[in-house]
Amino acid sequence: MCPPAHFKVTYSINPWMDPAKPVDVPLAVAQWEDLRDRYRSLGHTVEELKPHPDLPDMVYAANGATVVDGRVLGASFMHPERQPEAAAHLEWFRANGFTEVHEPTHINEGEGDFAVTSSYVLAGRGFRASPLSHGEAQEVFGRPVIGLDLVDPRYYHLDTALAVLDDRADDVMYYPAAFSPGSQAALRRLFPDALIAEEPDAVALGLNAVSDGLHVLLPQAAVGLFEPLRERGYEPIGMDLGELLKGGGSVKCCTQELRDK
């Protein structure tokens, strides 16, 4: 995770971002710290990446890389405003004992574009990632990569439209209308028992969630997801990241998962 000490919205690279809406930085920091502390209270280790004053979007740490079985595929950002973030993430991995660190050839924005289940790496495309990054990820991780086409610009990254609930059981939740018809059909075939989100919860970025297989941390405004999650045996935990929503991100965007072997 990366503290939002320098978070602000001075440009717009997704439909959520409006430079005319000021960011309350102390409130953003407090909301971020609440998420960080909640992870720690649940027994998870949280590593912190040092923020850079010229990179306001570094708080969205999920975008900096994807880690599977201890192998790191770095990010390559589409928009020039975020491109310098990639080097900061790779430097952190190299300094913290990760020996398989791969610099990407093609554009991918880390876990914004890649979601890891037990059987697959799901890969979004349509707004940011290059389709060529999917084959690159398959070579690095040695897992089947399934491409999914995003068609609604509000869901510009896969992690705004789909969340992995249990990576040991291929359990996911997603919002169908964010995907093309063919990708919807593929998702139904791959995950016939998936939790299907309704539009109000998707618009609240309720699918920008993190699950440890039991606890599901998600935006508190996605109220329609809480009971269905409980019915499946999960414990939903609502988080208020309203200030960070101004940049188009929530729980998952702020959280990069370090999947060691």
N, C-alpha and C positions, 0 to 999 in steps of 0.2 A: 504494500500500500504506500501511497505518497501523500503527505499532508497537503491540504489546499491553501497553504500559506500565501501563495501568489495567484490564487484562482480569480479569474475575472472573465467577462465575456466582452471582448473588444472586436471580434469578427464573427462571421456566421458561416459554419461549414456543415450544418444540419438544420432541419426545420425548427428545432427546439431553441436554437441560439438567437437571441435578440439583443444586440449591443445597447439598445435603448433601455433595457431593464437592468438596473444596477444590482450588483452582487453584494450581499452583506457578508464580508469575509469572516469576521468573528463568528457569525452564526454558521457559516459553511464549515469552519474549523470545528466548532462544537458538535455539529451533526456528524462530521467525519470521525471525530474522536469517540463519539457514542458507538458508531459502527465498529471501529477498531477494538474498543474495550469490550463490546459484546462478543466478538470473536474470542478474545482472550478469556472471558468469563466462561465460555463454552469449552475451554481446554485447548484452543488452537494457538499456534505460534504465529505472530505477525511480525514480519520484517518490514522495516520502513526505508523507503528510497528518499534521498534528500531532494527536496523540490528546488527548481531553478527559477529565478525571478523572471526570466524571459520566456518561460514555457508554462503558461497558465493552465494548460490542459493535462499536465503531468499527474494531477489527482486521479485521472482515469487510467490507473495503473494496469488494468486488464489488457489494454491495447499494446503494451510494450513488448510482449513475447507470448509464446505458448510453450508450456513445459509438460512433457509426457515421458514417464519412466526415466526421469532425470535428464532427458535430452531437451535442449532449448533451441527453438526456432525463433530467431529475432523477428522484429517487426520492420516493415518498410511502409511509411505513411504516405497516403495519397496527397494530402494537402501540405504545402510547404510550411505552413505555420507549425505543424507538429513533427516534421521530419527530424529535427534534432533530438527528439525524445528517444529515438531508437538507440543511439549510441550510449545514452545514460543507462538504459536498461542492460545492454550487453556488457557494459563495464561492471555493473553490479554483479551480474552472474559470474563473470570471470574472476571477480574478487572474492566470491563467496563459495568457491569449491565446485562449481559446475564445470565439468571437463568437456562435455559434448555441447558446445555452443556453436550454432550454425547461423551465419549471416545470410539473410534471404537475398535471392535474386529478383523475386517478383513481389509486387505490392501485397502485403497482408497486414492487418492491424490487430495481430495477436488474438487474444480471446474475444475481442469484438467479433472476429470472423470465424473462429474455430471453437467448437464445443465438443468435449470429450465424453463419450459414453463407454460402457464396458466393451462394446463391439466395434465402435466406429469413431472416427473423427468427422463430425458434421461441419461443413464449410459453407459459409454464406458468400453470395456474390450478387452483384447488381448495382451497388452504389460505391463501394470502396475497393474491395479486394480484387486482384486479378485472378481470373480462372486458372491461370498458370501456377498460382500459388498452391493449388490443391494437390497437384502432382508433386510439387516440391515438399509439401507437408507429408505426403505418403512415403516419400523416400526417406525423410528424416525420422519419422516415427514408426514406420513399418506397420501401420494400421490402415485398414480401408478408409478412404476419405470419400464422403458422400457430399456432392455439391447440391446446394439448395439456393434457388433464385428468389431474392427479395424484390418486391414490386411496389411497396409503399414507402416513400421517402422518410416518413416518420420513423420507420424501422430500418434504419440505414445500416445497422450492424445486426448480425445474427443474434447477439446477446440481448437485443431489445425485443426479439420476437419468439425466443425459445430459451428454455432453461433446463438443465439436466438436474433431475431430482435425486437420482441414485445411480452413480456411475458403475455400480456393481450389478445392476439389474436392468440397464437400458430403460430407465424410467424418465420420461421428460414431460414438460408441459409447453404448449405453444399456442400462438394465435394464428389460425389458418389464413386469414385474409392478408397477412403480411407476405405470403408466399405465392408464387405462380401456381396455376392449376396442376402442372406436372409435378412440382415440388410438393404440393399438398397431397397428391396421390402417393408419392414416394414416402412421405411421412406417415400416412395412414398404413401403408404396407410395413414399414419398419417398426412403427410404434402403435399398434392397434389399440392399446390400452392407455394411450397418453391422456393427460389431463388437458382438456381443450379450454382455453381462456376466451372470455367474451371481450368485446371491444372496450368497455369502460375500464377494465382491468389492464388491458394492453396499453391504452392511452395513458394510464397512470404509471407506465413502465413497470407493471407488476411482474413481467417476465424477466426483468433485469435483476435476477435473484441469484442467491448463492445457497446451496444445500450441502450439508455434510452427510447426507443420507438419513438424517433424522430431523435436524433443525433446518428450517428454510427461512432465511432472512430475505425480506422483500419489502418494497415500499408499502407503508401503512395504508395508503389510499387505495390499494388494490383489494378492497374488502371482499369482492366476490370470489377470491381465490382461497380465503382462509378456511372456510368449512370444507370445500372439496379436498384441500390438503390434509386436513384433520381426518377426513373419512378414509384417506389412503394410509394413515398411520404416521403422518409427518406432524411436526410441531412448528407452525408458522410463527414468525417473529416479525412484527411490523416495525419498520424503521422510517424515520423522517429524515430524508435527504433532499428536502425541497429546494435548498439553495443550489445544490449540485445538479438538480434537474434542469436548471437554467442553461446548463451546457450540454444537455442531452444525455445525462447519465445518472445512474443510481447505484444500488448495492453492488451489482456485478461489475459495472464499469470501474468501480473503485477497488476491485479485488482481483488480483492475479493469483491463480492457484499454482502452487509449486508441487507438482506431482512427481515425487521421487520414486525410485523403484521400490 
